[in-house]
Amino acid sequence: MIKVGMVSLGCPKNRMDAEIMLARLKKSGFELVSDVSLADVMIVNTCGFIEEAKRESIEQILEFGRLKDEGIIKKIIVTGCMAERYREEVLKELPECDAVLGLGANRDIVKALNSVLGGGKVESFPDKSCWNFDGERLQTTPWYYAYIRIGDGCNNCCSYCAIPGIRGKLRSREMDSIFDEARGLAENGVKELILVAQDTTLYGVDIYGRPMLPELLERLCEIGGIKWIRVLYCYPEHVTGRLLDVISNQEKIVKYLDLPIQHVSKKVLKAMNRPGDYQSLKHRIQQIRAAVPGIVLRTTVMTGFPGEGEKEFDELCRFINEIRFERLGCFAFSPEEGTPAAVMPNQVEDSVKQRRREIVMQEQSRISDWYNNEQIGRTLNILVEGYDRYADCWFGRSEADAPEIDGKVFFRCAPGKVKPGDMTRVLITGTIDWDLMGECCE
């Protein structure tokens, strides 16, 4: 039996592609392995969003190339966003690869694998809309939580972003398909559903004629066994009063919203091809917090966009300090080939971008310390994730923490009281860096 391994890089949307491909491989009789030393074939599901992600993808391919030279693995297949974006360049510059598949060729992963095992080289880049993101998947997250993709592609066309060129225009999934998948996940024990798309707030406009995220959330709340529903990648300008009413009134929807604002300067946002300014974004966030008391807001901002001077950067810092986002990430602008921003005048030096990013994260560290200290004395619902034998305590996540991007809650508990996947109550007694500490009180 041929043994196949896969490394999937980048965002949860890319992970969804990986899970569908893995399910097809398993159904076709291939043995899936997590240890590269046991694999005959390694698949690298690449990310190509920004320069750092591309470097990680290339380094992973080169590492597998060395293992291939040593005879540990036989074949390397490259899939994902970098393969779709750079196509022929990948095979030309990375001869270690035996197959390079664009997104539309994910459906043909079994055929491609059989071809390379037969000694062939495969380059396949069909129309990406051919890739149907419904269907059976092999869950790669821990059993108690799962991402669920409600759409792919994007119509927003931000001037710095390569995603529309890579993934194409917005394609929403049929609501019945999402509901059936979510119900199947619940039957397998999943307790937390995490909804993802390039812009979840525009879900449904292409097939139903209007945004349908509120209606989708209400249907998902009907599924037994699901305890938490989390929504990521919401554009602030598309957050409606109807959506906020659903989030506020539905008990299963965690009071957490991911709002990537990128910047607040009107000049910079206009160059980014995004609407809004300091005051309009401030007003929108005030509306959200008023509609959903206690909501935790996560955002992402960018430093060093072309034309960002000290004035615009100071404006961003003032906004961060005034709004006090509970969760915030920051990355330096990356000039991506084929995007309008890459050739804009007034490019900012890399050293300045990075210095500004460090300043933002230092400011956010202070805000995070303030927020975490506010949690001391409170009792939080925690989804248990595991036991840290070095710290000699359990850890998990609260409703305020999305997996892989936010913090943890470390807590002590009587032996045999909890196990991974349980929900428990924890009294918060202290903080450590970005995380919380506490005692199980059930």
matplotlib code that plots the C-alpha trace (Angstrom):
import matplotlib.pyplot as plt

x = [0.0, 1.3, 1.8, 0.9, 1.6, 0.4, 1.6, -1.0, 0.2, -1.6, -5.2, -8.1, -9.6, -6.5, -7.0, -10.5, -9.0, -6.5, -9.2, -11.2, -8.2, -7.2, -10.7, -10.4, -7.0, -8.2, -11.3, -9.0, -7.0, -3.9, -2.6, -2.3, 0.6, 1.7, 5.3, 7.2, 9.8, 7.1, 5.7, 6.2, 4.6, 4.5, 1.9, 2.6, -0.6, 1.0, 0.1, 0.9, -0.8, 2.3, 6.1, 6.6, 4.0, 5.7, 9.0, 7.6, 6.1, 9.3, 11.4, 9.0, 9.4, 13.2, 13.2, 11.2, 13.5, 16.5, 14.6, 13.8, 17.5, 18.2, 15.6, 13.3, 10.4, 9.8, 7.6, 6.5, 3.2, 2.6, -1.0, -2.6, -2.4, 1.3, 0.9, -2.1, -0.4, 3.0, 2.2, 5.0, 7.6, 7.2, 8.3, 11.0, 12.6, 11.8, 12.6, 12.2, 8.4, 6.8, 3.5, 2.1, -1.6, -3.7, -6.8, -9.1, -7.0, -7.5, -10.4, -7.9, -5.4, -5.8, -5.2, -2.1, -0.7, -1.1, 0.5, 3.7, 4.0, 4.1, 7.0, 5.1, 5.4, 2.1, 1.2, -2.5, -4.3, -8.0, -10.5, -10.5, -14.3, -14.2, -13.1, -16.2, -15.6, -18.6, -18.1, -16.6, -13.6, -11.1, -11.1, -7.6, -8.4, -8.9, -12.2, -14.1, -13.8, -13.9, -13.7, -16.5, -16.1, -19.2, -17.7, -14.5, -13.0, -13.6, -15.2, -13.7, -10.5, -8.3, -5.4, -2.8, -4.4, -3.7, -6.6, -9.1, -6.4, -5.7, -9.1, -11.4, -14.6, -16.9, -18.6, -21.0, -22.0, -25.6, -27.0, -28.4, -24.9, -23.3, -26.1, -25.7, -21.9, -22.3, -24.8, -22.4, -19.6, -21.9, -22.8, -19.0, -18.7, -17.7, -18.7, -17.4, -18.0, -15.8, -17.2, -14.6, -14.6, -12.6, -15.5, -18.1, -20.4, -21.1, -22.1, -24.9, -25.0, -24.0, -26.6, -29.4, -29.1, -28.4, -26.2, -27.5, -25.1, -27.7, -30.1, -27.3, -26.3, -29.9, -30.1, -26.8, -27.9, -30.7, -28.1, -27.9, -24.5, -23.0, -22.1, -20.2, -20.4, -17.6, -17.5, -14.2, -13.2, -16.1, -15.6, -16.8, -18.7, -20.8, -21.8, -25.5, -27.9, -29.6, -26.4, -25.7, -29.2, -28.6, -25.2, -26.6, -29.7, -28.4, -26.8, -24.6, -22.9, -19.9, -19.7, -16.6, -16.1, -13.1, -13.0, -9.9, -9.8, -6.2, -6.0, -8.0, -6.5, -8.9, -5.9, -4.5, -7.8, -8.7, -5.4, -6.2, -9.6, -11.4, -14.1, -14.2, -12.0, -11.2, -14.7, -16.8, -14.9, -15.1, -18.8, -19.3, -17.3, -19.4, -22.5, -21.3, -20.3, -23.7, -25.6, -23.6, -22.5, -19.2, -18.3, -14.6, -13.3, -10.3, -8.8, -5.8, -3.9, -1.1, 1.9, 4.0, 1.4, 2.6, 2.0, 1.7, 3.7, 4.2, 0.9, -1.1, 0.7, 0.1, -3.6, -3.6, -1.9, -4.4, -7.2, -5.8, -5.4, -8.8, -10.8, -8.7, -9.4, -9.3, -7.4, -5.2, -2.6, -0.4, 1.7, 4.0, 2.8, 4.1, 4.2, 2.6, 3.2, 0.1, -1.5, -1.9, -0.3, 3.0, 3.7, 2.3, 4.6, 5.9, 6.8, 7.9, 11.2, 11.2, 12.9, 10.2, 7.4, 8.9, 9.6, 6.0, 4.7, 6.8, 5.3, 1.8, 2.4, 3.9, 0.8, -1.4, 0.6, -0.3, -4.0, -3.9, -2.5, -5.3, -7.9, -6.5, -6.3, -10.0, -10.8, -9.3, -12.1, -14.4, -15.6, -15.4, -16.7, -13.7, -13.3, -10.7, -7.9, -5.2, -2.8, 0.5, 2.8, 5.6, 3.3, 1.4, -2.0, -4.8, -5.3, -8.2, -9.9, -12.6, -15.3, -12.8, -10.2, -10.2, -7.9, -4.4, -4.5, -5.6, -4.5, -5.1, -6.5, -4.3, -6.0, -5.6, -8.2, -8.8, -7.5, -10.1, -12.3, -11.9, -10.6, -10.0, -13.2, -15.0, -16.6, -15.9, -16.0, -12.8, -12.3, -9.6, -6.9, -4.0, -2.3, 0.9, 1.9, -1.0, -2.7, -4.9, -4.5, -7.2, -8.8, -11.5, -14.6, -17.0]
y = [0.0, 3.4, 5.7, 9.4, 12.4, 15.9, 19.3, 22.0, 25.6, 28.9, 29.6, 27.4, 27.8, 26.1, 23.4, 22.7, 21.9, 19.6, 17.7, 17.1, 15.9, 13.6, 12.1, 11.3, 9.7, 7.5, 6.4, 5.4, 3.1, 5.1, 4.9, 8.3, 8.9, 11.8, 10.8, 11.9, 9.2, 6.6, 8.3, 7.3, 10.6, 13.9, 16.6, 20.2, 22.2, 25.7, 29.2, 32.1, 35.0, 37.1, 36.8, 35.1, 32.5, 31.8, 31.4, 28.9, 26.9, 26.9, 25.9, 23.0, 21.8, 22.1, 20.1, 17.3, 17.5, 16.7, 13.7, 12.7, 12.8, 10.6, 8.1, 8.6, 9.7, 9.0, 11.8, 15.4, 16.9, 20.7, 22.0, 25.1, 28.9, 29.2, 26.4, 28.2, 31.6, 30.7, 27.7, 26.9, 28.7, 26.2, 23.3, 25.4, 26.7, 23.6, 20.6, 18.4, 18.6, 15.8, 17.5, 21.0, 21.3, 24.5, 24.8, 23.5, 20.3, 19.4, 17.2, 15.2, 14.5, 10.7, 10.8, 13.0, 10.8, 7.7, 9.5, 10.5, 7.0, 5.8, 8.1, 11.0, 14.8, 16.5, 20.2, 20.9, 24.2, 23.9, 26.6, 27.0, 27.2, 23.5, 22.8, 21.8, 22.5, 20.4, 16.7, 14.3, 15.6, 14.0, 16.2, 17.2, 19.4, 17.8, 16.0, 18.6, 21.6, 22.0, 24.7, 24.9, 26.8, 28.7, 30.3, 30.9, 33.7, 37.4, 40.3, 43.1, 43.5, 45.3, 46.8, 44.8, 41.4, 38.6, 36.4, 37.4, 36.5, 33.2, 32.1, 34.0, 35.8, 34.9, 31.6, 30.8, 27.2, 26.2, 26.6, 23.0, 21.7, 23.7, 22.5, 18.9, 19.0, 20.7, 18.2, 15.4, 17.0, 17.3, 13.6, 12.9, 14.8, 18.3, 20.9, 24.1, 25.1, 27.9, 29.6, 30.7, 32.4, 35.3, 37.5, 35.6, 38.7, 38.6, 34.9, 34.2, 37.4, 35.5, 32.7, 34.2, 37.9, 39.2, 38.4, 35.4, 34.9, 35.6, 33.0, 30.5, 31.1, 30.6, 27.3, 26.1, 26.9, 24.3, 21.4, 19.4, 18.7, 22.0, 24.2, 27.1, 28.7, 31.2, 33.5, 34.7, 37.2, 39.7, 42.9, 45.8, 47.6, 44.5, 43.8, 44.6, 45.1, 41.9, 40.0, 41.6, 40.7, 37.0, 37.0, 38.7, 36.5, 33.1, 31.4, 29.1, 31.9, 33.0, 36.7, 37.1, 38.7, 38.9, 42.3, 42.9, 46.7, 47.0, 50.7, 53.8, 56.6, 57.7, 58.3, 54.8, 53.0, 54.7, 53.6, 50.1, 50.3, 49.9, 52.2, 54.1, 56.3, 56.8, 58.1, 55.7, 52.7, 54.0, 54.4, 50.9, 49.4, 51.3, 50.0, 46.4, 46.7, 48.3, 45.6, 42.7, 43.7, 42.0, 41.0, 40.3, 41.9, 40.7, 42.7, 42.8, 45.9, 46.6, 48.8, 50.3, 50.4, 52.7, 56.4, 55.6, 58.5, 59.1, 61.1, 58.1, 55.7, 57.9, 57.9, 54.1, 54.0, 56.5, 54.4, 51.2, 52.8, 54.4, 51.3, 48.8, 45.7, 42.6, 40.8, 42.3, 41.1, 43.2, 42.4, 44.6, 45.3, 42.8, 44.0, 41.1, 40.7, 41.5, 43.7, 47.5, 48.2, 46.5, 49.3, 52.3, 55.2, 56.1, 52.6, 52.4, 51.0, 47.5, 48.7, 51.3, 48.8, 46.4, 49.2, 50.3, 46.8, 46.3, 49.5, 48.4, 45.0, 46.7, 48.8, 45.8, 43.9, 46.6, 46.4, 42.7, 42.9, 45.2, 42.9, 39.8, 41.5, 42.4, 38.6, 37.9, 36.8, 35.9, 32.3, 31.4, 28.5, 26.6, 24.0, 21.6, 20.9, 19.0, 18.5, 20.3, 17.9, 20.5, 23.0, 20.2, 21.6, 21.5, 24.0, 25.1, 28.0, 30.4, 31.9, 34.8, 32.6, 31.2, 28.2, 28.8, 32.6, 33.6, 32.6, 29.8, 29.3, 27.1, 25.7, 23.1, 20.4, 17.3, 14.1, 12.5, 15.5, 16.6, 15.3, 16.9, 18.0, 18.6, 21.9, 23.1, 26.2, 27.9, 30.6, 33.0, 33.7, 35.2, 35.9, 34.9, 36.7, 36.5, 33.7, 33.3, 31.0, 29.6, 26.8, 24.4, 25.2, 22.3]
z = [0.0, -1.0, 2.0, 1.6, 3.9, 3.6, 5.1, 4.7, 5.2, 5.7, 6.6, 7.6, 4.1, 2.7, 5.4, 4.0, 0.6, 2.3, 4.2, 1.0, -0.8, 2.1, 2.1, -1.6, -1.2, 1.7, -0.2, -3.1, -0.9, -0.1, 3.4, 5.1, 7.4, 9.6, 9.9, 6.8, 7.3, 6.6, 3.5, -0.2, -1.4, 0.3, -0.7, 0.2, 0.2, -0.1, 0.9, -1.4, 0.3, 1.3, 1.0, 4.4, 3.5, 0.2, 1.9, 4.3, 1.4, -0.6, 2.5, 3.1, -0.5, -0.4, 2.9, 1.3, -1.8, 0.5, 1.9, -1.7, -2.6, 0.5, -0.7, 2.3, 0.1, -3.6, -4.9, -4.1, -5.1, -4.7, -4.4, -3.0, -3.5, -4.3, -7.0, -8.4, -8.4, -9.8, -11.9, -14.3, -12.1, -9.4, -11.6, -13.3, -10.1, -7.9, -9.9, -6.8, -7.5, -9.5, -9.8, -9.5, -9.2, -9.4, -7.2, -9.9, -10.1, -6.4, -7.5, -9.6, -6.7, -7.0, -10.7, -10.3, -7.6, -9.7, -12.6, -10.7, -9.2, -12.8, -13.5, -15.0, -14.4, -13.9, -14.5, -14.2, -13.9, -14.9, -14.2, -10.4, -10.3, -11.2, -7.7, -5.8, -2.1, -1.0, -0.3, 2.1, 4.2, 6.6, 9.7, 10.7, 13.7, 17.2, 17.2, 19.3, 16.9, 13.2, 10.6, 8.1, 4.8, 3.8, 0.7, -1.3, -3.3, -2.8, -4.6, -2.4, -4.5, -1.9, -3.7, -1.7, -1.9, -4.3, -3.2, -6.0, -8.5, -6.8, -5.6, -8.0, -7.2, -4.3, -4.5, -1.7, -0.7, -0.7, 2.8, 2.8, 2.0, 4.9, 7.3, 6.3, 6.8, 10.1, 11.3, 10.3, 12.2, 15.3, 15.0, 15.1, 18.4, 17.2, 19.8, 18.2, 14.6, 13.2, 10.0, 7.5, 4.0, 2.6, 3.7, 5.7, 6.0, 2.2, 2.4, 0.0, -2.1, -5.3, -5.0, -2.9, -4.0, -0.5, 2.5, 4.3, 7.2, 9.8, 8.4, 8.1, 11.7, 12.9, 11.1, 12.5, 16.0, 15.6, 15.4, 18.6, 20.1, 18.9, 21.8, 20.2, 16.8, 15.9, 12.9, 11.4, 8.6, 8.9, 7.0, 9.3, 6.6, 5.9, 9.5, 9.7, 12.6, 11.7, 12.1, 15.4, 16.6, 15.8, 17.5, 20.6, 20.9, 19.9, 22.9, 20.9, 19.0, 20.9, 21.6, 19.5, 16.1, 13.8, 12.0, 9.9, 9.5, 8.2, 8.8, 9.9, 7.9, 5.1, 2.8, 3.3, 3.2, -0.1, -1.5, -0.2, -2.1, 1.3, 2.6, 5.9, 8.1, 11.8, 12.7, 10.7, 12.0, 15.5, 15.1, 13.7, 16.6, 19.1, 17.4, 17.6, 21.3, 22.2, 20.3, 21.8, 25.3, 26.3, 22.8, 22.2, 19.0, 17.1, 14.3, 11.9, 10.9, 8.4, 8.8, 5.9, 3.2, 0.4, 1.3, 5.1, 6.7, 10.4, 10.5, 9.2, 11.5, 14.5, 13.6, 13.6, 17.0, 18.5, 17.2, 18.7, 22.0, 22.0, 20.8, 22.8, 20.8, 23.0, 20.3, 17.6, 15.1, 12.9, 9.8, 7.7, 4.1, 1.6, -2.1, -3.9, -7.7, -9.8, -7.2, -7.7, -4.3, -5.4, -8.0, -6.1, -5.4, -2.0, -0.9, 2.7, 3.6, 5.2, 8.3, 8.9, 8.3, 10.8, 13.4, 13.1, 13.5, 16.6, 18.1, 17.3, 19.0, 22.0, 22.4, 22.0, 24.6, 27.2, 26.1, 26.3, 29.9, 30.8, 29.4, 31.0, 34.4, 34.0, 33.8, 37.2, 39.6, 36.7, 36.0, 32.3, 30.2, 28.9, 26.1, 27.5, 24.9, 26.8, 29.7, 29.8, 31.7, 32.0, 33.7, 35.5, 34.6, 32.0, 29.3, 27.0, 25.4, 26.4, 24.1, 23.7, 22.1, 18.6, 18.0, 16.7, 16.8, 20.3, 23.8, 26.2, 29.7, 32.0, 35.0, 37.7, 38.3, 40.4, 38.8, 36.5, 36.5, 32.9, 29.6, 26.1, 24.5, 27.8, 28.7, 32.2, 34.4, 35.5, 38.0, 36.6, 39.3, 37.3, 34.0, 32.2, 29.1, 26.7, 28.6, 31.7, 34.7, 36.9, 39.0, 37.9, 40.0, 38.9]

ax = plt.figure().add_subplot(projection="3d")
ax.plot(x, y, z, "-o")
ax.set_aspect("equal")
plt.show()
